[in-house]
Amino acid sequence: MLAAAVLAGCGAQAGTGAPVLNFYTPADGATQYAQAAKDCTAAAGGKYTIAAQTLPKSADDQRLQLARRLVAGDTAVDIVGIDVTWTAEFAKAGWLTKFPADVAAQIKQGTLAGPLDTGTYQGDLWAAPLNTNTQILWYRKDLAPNPPQTWDQMIQMSKDLAGKGLPSYIEVQGAQYEGLTVWFNTLINSAGSGIVDENGKVLIADGAGKAAAVKAATIMKDVATAPGSDPSLSVAKENDGRLAMEAGTAAFQINYPFVYASINTPPPDGGGGGTFIDQQGKATSQNTGRQVVNEFAWAPYPSVNPGAPAKVTLGGLNLGVSSTSLHKDLAFQAVQCIRNQANQLRNAVDGGVPPTLESLYSDPSFQQKYPAWQAIKTSLDNASVRPKTPAYQSISIVISDLLNPPADIDPQAVPAELADQVTRAENSEGLVP
């Protein structure tokens, strides 16, 4: 009886009879998502109430909690904020409800193509893009007045700077985790292939896919072994790259837009402009009146093939409607409100996550918060997505295991080894590292 009372309380707002739609969100951005829930409840005019429920901070813990609830048939789960890599898994498992054709058509209108692709699986829309994320090149314009357009150019510039005794590190995510998989996925897509298609076909065993995998692996090895490379690259994550740039040791970093806000934020929350630098550009403890932030600039993500834009791997958060929800029609209506222009702009300005609606990239308030918006938009327009397969989590693990440390990669051996392990992951065979 107590359980029944609790479930009844979850399903309708006391005293009104209006259904309560539980909206499960990540901890990061919870304040913005809660405000969206409040605003959309008011806009619903009594039709429903949205209750924001905060998931754990770790993405793995978020996925685990949602999976447990959905497998158990929890009817108190209505709207789920899911990582872009989970779409195929959740759809295949039957945990999401496919967007009706008319709602899908409305979602598609005005949404950037790359983020929209992260919400589709086998031709159907299963999750609506709420926010996105992409990497660009951040660099020191005193050390590289003309930013590199390709990885080969950047590696050569780094070597030249090291030869002069100047800051030379190329910061990128080389640790054994998802960031390393993202780096490889961007490079192989930029080289003209992919890892595995939606039907589970492995693309890197031979032909163009094999050549692209060799090229991607070669770049990773070259970055890690070039003179003047960061000796800690094999354990570097996003925040490590940010700190290296702020400390004055990095000339280049591949990273997300959060680094701009950090270097422009006073301590203890940010880098406070970074370290002081001398006339040569070296870090110094002396107050020279010149800091890293004075030379901090941005450019499009470097290409693999000259003249061809990079296909940068997208991140972000999508909204799905649970297959266990008792109020699916209302949940689809609420999703459209939660991802409207006002809410996406607040997520971008206050939460630091780029929007998925194309119109916002011409909004002055967005452009002011994101001075690098043009480079971000270019990256989004030429984006790639991570393999859209229910086995993605296993595939990501085997990729990051095989390619770490980057300095030890054997580029010629990567295609065969990776094709074998990805195939086994797709078939749920063998042990995951």
N, C-alpha and C positions, 0 to 999 in steps of 0.2 A: 504493500500500500504506500509506503514511504517512497519507493522508487517510482511508482506511478505518479505520485504528486510532484516529484522532481521533474519528471518528463513533461508533465502537463504545464509546469511552470516555464519550461524551456520552450514550449510550443506556442504559447500565447501570452500576451502582456496582461498581467493581472488587472481585472476591472474593465478591460476594453474589448477583449475577445480578438484583438488583432494579432495575427501570427508574429512570433519572434523569429527572425532569421539570424542564425548564429554565423558570424563571419570570422573565420579563423585566419589570423595574420601572423607574420613573423614578428619577433620582438623589435628588430630594427625597423623604424618607421611606424611603430605602434601608435604613437601620438597622432600622426597624420591620418592613419587608417581609422582611428577612433573618431576623429573629427568628421571624416567622410561618412562614417556610419551615422553620426548624429545629424549631419546635414541632410543625408538621404532619408532618414526617418522623418524629418520635418517635411521634406518634399513629398513624401508618400501620402500625406494627409490622412493618416490613420489606417491606411491600407495594410501596413506592416511596420514593424520596428526592427531595426538592425542592431544586433548586439555584437560588438567587437570582442573576440576572444584571442588572447595573445598566446602564441606558441613559444617554445623555448628558443633561445638565441642561436644555437647550433642548427645548421641546415639538416644534418643527419638526424638530430633529435626531432625536428619539425616533421620530417618525412615519416619517422617511426611512429610518432603520436598520431598523425593523420591516418597512416596505414592501419594501425591497430583499431582506431575508431570505425573506419570504413569497413574493414573486414568483419567487425562485430555488428555491422548494420546499424550503427548509431544514428537515429533519426534526428538528433539534435545538431547534426552537422549539415549546414545548408550551403554556405559559400566557402570555398577554400582558396587561400592564397598559396599557389604552388610555384616552386622554382621552375624555370623554363625547361630544365632537363627532365622533369618528371611527367610531362604530358603523355608521352607514349606509354610509359609504365602504368600510369593511373587509368588511361583510357582502355588499354588492353586488359587490365585487371577488372574492369567493370565498376570502377569507383567513381567515375564521372558520368554525367549525363551529356550527351551530344547536344550542341546548341541547335535549336530548331532553325530551319532554313531562313525564315524571316528575320530572326534575331541575329543570326550569323551575318546576314547581308548588312544589317545596321552596324554591327561591330566592324566589319571590313571597311566601311565607308570612312575615309579620313585617317585610317590607321596605317602606320608605316609597314611596308611589305615584310621587312625582316622580322620585326617583333611578331607580326601576325603569323608568320611561318612557324614560330616557336609554339604556337597554340594549336597547330593543326597536326593531324595524324591520319594517314591513309585517306587523305583528301577531305576530311571532315574537321570542323572546328570544335575542339573540346575545351578550350580555355581562352579567355579574352585577355589580351595584353594590357596590363595596368601600368607597369613601368619597365624600362629597359636599361641596359648598361653596355658600354663598349669601351675599348681601350684606344688610345691615340699615343702619339709620340710626344713626350715632354723632353725638352733639351735646354742646354745652356747656350744662349746665342753669342756670348763672348768667346766660347770655345768652338762653336760651329755656326758661324754667321749665316751660312746657307745649310739648312737642315738636310739630312740625308733623305733621299727618295726611295732607296732600296736597302735591304739588309746588308748586301755586300758593301755598299757605300758606307753604311754606319760602322761596320766592322773595320773597314780601312781607316776611317776617321779616328776610331778608338785607338787603333795601332799607332797612328801618327801622333796623337796627343800623348800617348804613353811614352813614345820616343822623345818627346820634348819635356817629359817630367810633369805634365799637366794632368788634371783630373780626366780620367778616361773610361770609367766603368760604364758598361751598358747594363742597366738594371731591368731584369725581366724575371718572371716567376719560374724558378728552376727547381724548387723543392718538390719532394714526392707527394703531391696532392693534386687537387682538381686544377689548380692554376697551371701546372705543367701540361696537363691534358689540353687545356684551352690554348696554350702556346702552340702545341703541335697541331691542333685542329685548325687554327688560323693559318699556319704555314702551309699545311697540306692542301687546304682549300684554296689558298692564294696561289699555290703551284698548279692548280687545275684539277684537283681530284677531291676525294673525301675518304673517310675510313670505312663506312658501311652504309648501305642505303636502307630505306624504310622496310624493305622486304627481307632484310638480314643478309643481303649479298655483300661479302667483303670485297672492297674495291682496290686493295693495295697489294694483291698477290703478284700481279704482272701488269704489263703494258703501261699505260699512262699513269695508273694509280701507283704502280711500283716506282716509277720515275719521280713522281711527286713526293712519295714518302722518303726516298733517298735525298731529294733536295731539301725537304723540311728538316730531316735529321742532320744533314750536313751543316745547315745554318746553325742549328742548336749547338752542335759540337764546336763550330768555329767561334761562336760567341763565348763559349766557356773556356776555350783554350787559347784565344788570341792574347798576345802580349798586352798587358794592362787590363785584363778582364778581372772581374770581381772574384776573389778566391772563395767567397762564401756563396757563390751563385747556386750551388746545389742544395742549399737550405733556404734560399730567398723566397719570400712571399711578397704580396703587394705592399705591406707596410714597411718591409725592409728596403724596398726600392725607394719609397717615399723618404725614409730617413737618410738613405745614402745621398740622395739629391740634396736634401736640406743640409747635410753635413759637409757638402762641397766635394765629395769624392766621385760623384757620378756626373758624366757629361750627357748621358741619355737615359731615359727610363720609359719603358712601355708600361702604361698604367691607366687606371680609371680616373674620371674627372674629380674624384675626391681629393686628389693631391693638390689641386689648385686652391681649394678652400683651406686645406691644412697649412700650406706655406704662407697663406695670407691671414692666418688666425694667430693671435698672440698666445704664448704659453700660459697655462699648461695644456690647453686643448689643441694647440697647433704648433707649427714650426716657427712662428714669429719671424718669418722672412728668411729663415735659414742662417747659416754661419756667415761671418764676415769673410770677404775675399780680398786678396791683394790685387795689384795691377796686372799680374799674370793670370789671375783667376784661381789661385790656390787658396785653400782655407787658411785663415789666420785667427789668432785670439785677439788681435788688435782691432780696435774700432776704426775701420778705414772709411766708414760712411757708406760702404758698398756691401750689399749682401747678395746671397744667391738669388733672392726674389727679384732683384733688379735685372737679372739676366735670364730669368725663367720664361720660357716660351713654349709654344706647342705647334704641332704640325700633323698632317695625316699619318696614320700608321704606315711604316715602310713596306714597300712592295717586295714580293719575291721575284717576280718577273718584271723587268724594266718596262715602264709604260702601262702596266696593268695595275689597277688599284688593288690593295690588299682586301681580303675577305675576312674581316675581323669577327671573331666568335662573339655572339651576343649573350648577355646575361639578362637578368630581370625577373619580374614576378608577374604571373598570370592568375586570372580568376576563373575557377571552375565551379560548377554546380554539382554537388554531391548526388550520387545515385541513390543515397539513402534518405535524402530530404523529403519531407512531407509537403513541401511548398515550392516545388520546382519552378512553376510559372512565375511566382512572385520573386523567386531567387534570380531568375533571368532578368527580370525588370530591375532588381536592385543592383545587379552587376553593371548594368548600363549606367546607372547613376554613379556608382562608386568610381567608375573610370571616366567620368565626364571631364570636360576641360578644366573646370575650376578645381576639382580634386587632383587631377594630374599636375596642374601647375603648382599647387601647394606641396605635393609630394616632391616636386623638383626643387622648388625654392627652399622649403624647410627641411626636406628629408634628403636632398642631395642625389636623387635618382632621376635620370632623364625621362621625359614623357614618351609615350608611344603614338600620340596624336600629332600628325604632321603640322597642323595649324599652329601649335604652340612654339614651333621653332622660329616663327616670325613675331612672337610676342615680346615686346620690349622688356617686360619684367623677367622673362626667362633669359633673354640675351644678356641682361645686366648681371644676373647671377652666374651665367655660364659664358664668360668671354670667349671660350674656345668652342662655342656652339657650332660654328661652321665646320670645324674639323670633326666634331662629334657627329654632325648630320651626315657628312661625307662617309664616315665610317659606318653609320647605320644604313645608308643607301647601298652600300656594297657588302653587306654583312653575310656571314655564314652562321649556321646553327650547328649545335653539337648533334651527333648522330641521334636520329629520332627512332629509337629502338627501346623496347621494354628492358633490354639488357644493358642499358647505358651505364648504370652504376658500376657493374662489373667490368665493362669495357674501360671505363675511366681509370679504374684501379690498376688494370693490367698495363695500360699505356704509361701511367705515371711510374709504375714499377720498372718497366723495361727501359725508360728513357732517363732514369735517374741513377747516378749523377750524369748531367749532360756531357761532361768532359770525357766520359768513358764510352759514349755512344759509338757503335760501329755502323755508320750509315748504310753500308751495303748489306748488312745483315738484318737491318730493321724490318724491311717489308715481309720477309718470310717468317721471322719470329713473331711479328705483330699479327700477321694474317692468321697464323696458327692459333694464337691466344685469343684473338677476337672471335674467331670461328668457334672455339670452345666456349667462350663466354656466351655467344649467341645460342649455343646448344645446351647451355647449363651443364657443361662438362668440366671436369677437372677442378682444381682448387684455385681460388682467387688469392693472389699474393697478400 
